[in-house]
Amino acid sequence: MKRVTPADAGFDTARLERLTGWMERYVDAGKIPFGHVLLSRGSDVVFDSAVGLSDIASGQPYSSDTLVRLYSMTKPVTAVALMQLVERGEVHLGDPVAQWIPAFADINVCADEPRRLTACQTPMTLHHLLTHTSGLSYGLFGGDAISERYLRDRLDFDPQGGSNEDICQRLAQLPLLFQPGSQWHYGVSIDVIGRVIEVVSGEPLDRYFEEHIFKPLGMRDTRFQVPEDQCHRLAALYSKTSEQGLELVETGQDSIFADEQRPVTCMSGGSGLVGTMSDYWAFAEMLRNGGRGPDGVQILGRKTIELMTRNHLDGDIADHGVSSFAEVSFSGVGFGLGLYSIIDPARTGMVCSAGEYGWGGLASTVFFIDPSEDLSVIFLTQQMPSSGYPLRRELRALVYGALR
């Protein structure tokens, strides 16, 4: 990483330093265990600041070497992997999912009630999966009868939930929430993409990621299973209490991502990766730089990145029935291939730019890239759920408020 001063990169130094105070207020109030912001413009690191503890009980400080659960920030990695196969002509976005996973050939769709089913009129395609318009759901964010089945049958691609193949076979027995392409609904769609990658490439997802993304980008610490001798580096995970405090979910040593006795069986393309700030910065840099990594290695073509980061919906996500997600309004926000895409900043009610793209994770992590400002921002912490505090809105306001 080449570092430059904020002033040389077009930022007000004092205003940018507000980011540190912002994280300190959340940490001191006991709302998040730690915070880490990395901001770069072009290929230059402008701001890199971290505060807090990776494990509160033991007093272990967070450091740049700390491993964190990326959760849904895994999804853009999986989308990139699928688009590599598209570039090679091995798959096409319009391919029916059943072409690669035959169990989805005869899937049904809920009508107006879960007990009423109808035939799937439009074949579910890889494009539907990448844009979350497939009709698949999550048990985690449910509340309806179908989501309850996801939880009961362990269909959220949990680390010990079985292989990707096993879960897809069970998933295909449930009806879709709607006809593919008719709505936007967040779910396990990109986990299914992970299984498609395995089928097409003939490799387990972890091996494909390692050979075609992680190793070329120098992402040495990103993986689905934390080795036993590295468990001490994995941050503890916390959840928000009703009193706006923190409750321990698991320590690094007790994590389901680091249990040698119960190893990870599901390489979840939607939520399974653990990694470091420097690793994810390398991935984000590749996106910002038109598919080229920090050392110049070409992971994807420039036009492929452009396609991924444009809105693929007819209108914004709010037009498709989802007005908000986590703490962020979806008015003015579209969706590309595994990534959101800002259509109209005024409608979002946030300080941002048209064309900005990115995604976040369940433990309140987030990254976004602004092509118009040549800007990349990553924020890491380990507090669930991501809707607990307006961290992502405030992060944008602080970053953009420091631009000169």
C-alpha positions in Angstrom: 0.0 0.0 0.0 1.3 3.4 -0.9 0.3 6.0 1.6 -0.2 9.8 0.9 -1.4 12.6 3.1 -5.1 13.5 3.1 -4.3 17.0 1.7 -2.4 15.5 -1.2 -5.4 13.3 -2.0 -7.9 16.2 -1.9 -9.2 15.8 1.7 -9.4 18.1 4.6 -7.1 16.5 7.2 -9.0 17.6 10.3 -12.4 16.6 8.8 -11.1 13.2 7.8 -9.8 12.6 11.3 -13.4 12.9 12.5 -13.7 9.3 11.5 -11.5 8.2 14.4 -13.5 10.2 16.9 -16.7 8.7 15.4 -15.4 5.2 16.0 -14.2 6.1 19.5 -17.6 7.3 20.5 -19.2 4.0 19.5 -16.5 2.0 21.2 -16.6 4.1 24.4 -20.4 3.8 24.5 -20.1 0.0 24.4 -22.0 -0.2 21.1 -19.3 -1.8 19.0 -16.2 -3.7 20.1 -13.9 -2.0 17.6 -13.9 0.0 14.4 -11.4 0.1 11.5 -11.7 2.4 8.5 -9.5 2.2 5.5 -9.9 4.8 2.8 -8.0 5.1 -0.5 -8.1 7.4 -3.5 -6.8 6.0 -6.7 -4.3 3.4 -5.6 -3.1 5.5 -2.6 -4.1 4.9 1.0 -5.3 8.2 2.5 -6.7 7.2 5.9 -6.2 4.0 8.0 -7.4 4.1 11.6 -8.6 1.5 14.1 -9.8 1.7 17.7 -11.1 -0.8 20.2 -10.7 -4.4 21.2 -11.0 -7.6 19.2 -12.0 -9.4 22.5 -13.4 -7.3 25.3 -13.2 -9.9 28.0 -9.5 -10.6 27.4 -8.7 -7.1 26.6 -7.0 -8.1 23.3 -6.6 -5.0 21.1 -7.8 -5.0 17.5 -4.9 -4.9 15.0 -4.5 -4.9 11.3 -3.7 -8.6 11.6 -7.1 -9.4 13.2 -9.4 -11.8 11.3 -13.1 -10.8 11.0 -16.2 -12.6 9.8 -17.0 -11.0 6.4 -20.5 -12.6 6.1 -22.3 -11.1 3.1 -19.2 -9.3 1.9 -18.5 -12.8 0.6 -21.2 -12.3 -2.1 -19.2 -9.9 -4.3 -16.3 -12.4 -4.3 -18.6 -15.1 -5.5 -20.1 -12.9 -8.1 -16.5 -12.1 -9.4 -15.8 -15.9 -9.6 -18.9 -16.5 -11.6 -18.1 -13.7 -14.0 -14.7 -15.2 -14.6 -16.5 -18.3 -15.9 -18.7 -16.0 -18.0 -15.6 -14.4 -19.5 -14.3 -17.8 -20.4 -17.5 -18.7 -22.2 -18.2 -21.6 -19.8 -21.5 -20.2 -18.5 -23.9 -17.5 -19.6 -26.0 -15.2 -17.4 -29.1 -16.4 -19.1 -28.4 -20.0 -18.4 -31.2 -21.7 -16.4 -30.0 -22.7 -13.0 -31.4 -26.2 -13.7 -28.8 -26.6 -16.5 -26.1 -26.8 -13.8 -28.2 -28.0 -10.8 -31.0 -30.3 -12.2 -32.9 -30.4 -8.9 -34.2 -26.9 -9.7 -35.9 -28.1 -12.9 -39.3 -28.6 -11.3 -39.4 -26.0 -8.6 -42.8 -24.5 -7.7 -43.8 -20.9 -6.7 -46.0 -19.7 -3.9 -49.3 -18.2 -5.0 -51.1 -15.8 -2.6 -50.6 -18.2 0.3 -47.7 -20.6 1.2 -50.0 -23.6 0.9 -51.0 -22.7 -2.7 -48.4 -23.5 -5.3 -48.2 -22.8 -9.0 -45.7 -23.9 -11.6 -42.6 -21.7 -12.2 -43.5 -19.9 -15.4 -40.1 -18.3 -16.0 -37.0 -20.5 -15.5 -34.7 -19.3 -12.8 -31.5 -18.1 -14.4 -28.0 -17.3 -13.2 -28.9 -13.6 -13.7 -31.8 -13.9 -11.4 -29.5 -15.4 -8.7 -26.9 -12.6 -9.1 -29.5 -9.9 -8.9 -31.6 -11.4 -6.0 -34.6 -11.7 -8.2 -34.7 -15.5 -8.1 -37.5 -16.0 -5.6 -35.2 -17.6 -3.0 -35.2 -16.3 0.5 -33.4 -16.5 3.9 -34.6 -18.0 7.1 -32.6 -15.5 9.0 -34.6 -12.4 7.9 -38.0 -14.2 7.6 -41.2 -14.3 9.6 -43.3 -16.2 7.0 -44.0 -19.9 6.6 -41.4 -20.4 3.9 -38.6 -18.7 5.9 -39.5 -20.9 8.8 -38.9 -23.9 6.6 -35.4 -22.5 5.7 -34.6 -22.4 9.4 -36.0 -25.8 10.2 -34.2 -27.5 7.3 -31.0 -25.5 7.7 -31.1 -23.9 4.2 -29.2 -20.7 5.0 -25.9 -22.4 4.1 -24.6 -22.4 7.6 -20.9 -23.4 8.1 -21.8 -26.9 9.4 -25.1 -27.2 7.4 -23.8 -29.8 4.9 -22.1 -29.4 1.5 -23.2 -26.8 -1.1 -24.5 -29.8 -3.1 -26.5 -31.2 -0.2 -28.1 -27.9 0.7 -29.0 -27.1 -2.9 -30.7 -30.5 -3.3 -32.9 -29.7 -0.2 -33.4 -26.1 -1.2 -34.9 -27.1 -4.5 -37.7 -29.0 -2.7 -39.1 -25.7 -1.3 -41.3 -23.3 -3.4 -40.0 -19.9 -4.5 -41.6 -16.8 -2.9 -42.4 -15.4 -6.4 -41.9 -15.9 -10.1 -38.3 -15.3 -11.0 -37.6 -11.8 -12.2 -40.8 -10.3 -10.7 -39.4 -9.0 -7.4 -36.2 -8.3 -5.5 -35.7 -10.3 -2.3 -32.5 -10.9 -0.4 -31.7 -14.5 0.1 -29.4 -17.5 -0.6 -29.3 -16.8 -4.3 -25.5 -16.2 -4.4 -24.9 -19.3 -2.3 -26.5 -21.2 -5.1 -24.1 -19.4 -7.5 -21.3 -20.9 -5.3 -22.6 -24.4 -6.1 -22.8 -23.5 -9.9 -19.1 -22.5 -9.8 -18.3 -25.8 -8.2 -20.2 -27.7 -10.9 -18.8 -25.7 -13.8 -15.2 -25.6 -12.6 -15.0 -29.1 -11.1 -13.4 -27.6 -8.0 -14.7 -27.0 -4.5 -15.5 -23.3 -4.0 -12.6 -22.8 -1.5 -10.1 -24.1 -4.0 -11.5 -22.1 -6.9 -11.3 -18.9 -4.8 -7.8 -19.7 -3.7 -6.5 -20.4 -7.2 -8.3 -17.7 -9.2 -8.9 -14.8 -6.8 -7.0 -15.0 -3.5 -3.6 -16.2 -4.6 -3.4 -13.8 -7.6 -4.5 -10.9 -5.3 -2.2 -11.8 -2.4 -5.2 -12.4 -0.1 -3.3 -14.8 2.2 -5.6 -14.7 5.2 -9.1 -15.1 3.6 -10.7 -18.5 3.8 -13.8 -20.4 5.0 -12.1 -22.2 7.9 -9.7 -20.6 10.3 -6.8 -22.9 11.1 -6.4 -23.9 14.7 -3.1 -22.1 15.1 -4.7 -18.9 13.8 -7.8 -18.9 16.1 -6.2 -16.3 18.4 -6.4 -13.8 15.5 -10.1 -14.1 15.0 -12.1 -11.4 16.7 -14.9 -12.1 19.1 -18.5 -11.6 17.7 -21.1 -9.6 19.6 -24.8 -8.8 19.3 -26.7 -5.6 20.3 -28.6 -5.9 23.5 -32.0 -4.2 24.2 -30.0 -1.7 26.4 -27.8 -0.8 23.4 -24.9 -2.7 24.8 -22.9 -5.7 23.6 -23.6 -9.4 24.3 -20.9 -12.0 23.4 -22.0 -14.4 20.6 -18.7 -16.3 20.3 -15.0 -15.8 20.9 -12.5 -16.5 18.2 -11.5 -19.7 19.8 -15.1 -20.9 20.1 -16.2 -19.8 16.7 -18.0 -22.1 14.3 -15.5 -20.9 11.7 -12.6 -22.2 13.8 -13.7 -25.5 15.3 -11.4 -28.3 14.2 -13.7 -30.8 15.8 -16.6 -29.6 13.8 -15.0 -28.4 10.5 -16.7 -26.1 8.0 -18.6 -28.3 5.5 -20.5 -25.6 3.6 -18.3 -23.2 1.6 -21.0 -20.5 1.7 -20.6 -18.2 -1.3 -23.1 -15.9 0.3 -21.7 -15.5 3.8 -18.8 -17.8 4.6 -15.5 -16.0 4.4 -13.3 -14.8 7.2 -10.4 -12.3 6.4 -8.5 -9.2 7.2 -8.7 -5.6 6.2 -5.7 -5.7 4.0 -7.0 -8.7 2.1 -10.4 -7.2 1.4 -8.7 -3.9 0.4 -6.8 -5.9 -2.3 -10.2 -7.3 -3.5 -11.8 -3.8 -3.5 -8.9 -2.3 -5.3 -9.3 -4.9 -8.0 -12.9 -3.8 -8.5 -12.0 -0.1 -8.4 -9.1 -0.6 -10.9 -11.2 -2.2 -13.6 -10.4 -5.8 -12.7 -6.7 -5.4 -12.1 -5.3 -6.2 -8.7 -2.8 -4.0 -6.7 0.2 -5.8 -8.5 -1.4 -5.5 -11.9 -2.8 -9.0 -12.2 -6.0 -9.1 -14.3 -8.8 -10.8 -12.5 -11.7 -9.6 -14.7 -12.0 -7.4 -17.7 -12.8 -3.7 -17.3 -16.1 -4.0 -19.2 -17.2 -7.0 -17.0 -16.7 -4.8 -13.9 -18.8 -2.1 -15.6 -21.5 -4.6 -16.2 -21.5 -5.9 -12.7 -21.7 -2.5 -11.1 -24.6 -1.0 -13.1 -28.2 -1.3 -12.1 -29.9 -4.4 -13.6 -33.3 -3.7 -12.2 -36.3 -1.9 -13.8 -36.1 1.0 -11.4 -34.7 0.9 -7.9 -34.9 -1.8 -5.2 -37.8 0.1 -3.5 -39.8 -0.2 -6.7 -39.5 -4.0 -6.3 -41.1 -4.1 -2.9 -38.1 -3.6 -0.5 -38.1 0.0 0.9 -35.1 -0.5 3.1 -32.5 -3.0 4.3 -30.4 -2.8 7.5 -30.3 0.9 8.3 -30.2 2.1 4.7 -33.1 3.2 2.5 -33.4 1.4 -0.9 -35.0 4.4 -2.6 -32.6 5.5 -5.4 -30.6 2.3 -4.9 -30.4 -0.3 -7.7 -28.7 -3.7 -7.9 -26.1 -5.1 -10.3 -24.5 -8.5 -10.2 -23.8 -9.2 -6.6 -23.4 -5.5 -5.7 -25.8 -2.5 -5.0 -25.5 0.5 -7.4 -26.6 4.0 -6.5 -28.9 5.4 -9.1 -30.1 8.7 -7.6 -28.3 10.1 -4.5 -31.1 12.6 -3.8 -33.6 9.8 -3.4 -31.3 7.8 -1.1 -31.2 10.6 1.5 -27.5 9.9 1.9 -24.4 11.7 1.0 -23.1 9.6 -1.9 -22.5 9.6 -5.7 -24.4 8.2 -8.6 -22.6 5.0 -9.7 -21.3 4.2 -6.2 -21.4 0.4 -5.5 -20.5 -2.1 -2.8 -22.1 -4.3 -0.1 -22.0 -5.0 3.6 -22.1 -7.9 6.1 -24.2 -9.1 9.0 -21.6 -8.0 11.6 -21.9 -4.3 10.4 -19.0 -4.5 8.0 -19.3 -2.5 4.7 -17.4 -1.4 1.7 -18.2 1.0 -1.1 -16.4 2.3 -4.2 -17.1 5.6 -5.9 -15.8 5.6 -9.5 -16.5 9.3 -10.0 -14.3 10.2 -7.0 -11.9 7.2 -7.6 -12.5 6.4 -3.9 -12.6 3.1 -2.0 -13.8 2.8 1.6 -13.9 -0.2 3.9 -15.3 -0.4 7.5 -14.9 -3.4 9.7 -16.3 -4.3 13.1 -18.0 -7.3 14.6 -21.5 -6.3 15.9 -24.8 -7.9 14.9 -27.2 -7.1 13.4 -26.1 -4.6 10.8 -29.3 -2.7 11.4 -28.3 -1.9 15.0 -26.9 1.6 14.4 -26.7 4.0 11.4 -23.1 3.3 10.9 -23.1 3.1 7.1 -25.0 6.4 6.6 -22.7 8.1 9.1 -19.6 6.7 7.5 -20.6 8.1 4.1 -21.4 11.5 5.6 -18.0 11.7 7.3 -16.0 10.6 4.3 -17.7 12.8 1.8 -17.8 15.7 4.2 -14.0 15.6 4.2 -13.6 15.9 0.5 -12.4 19.3 -0.7 
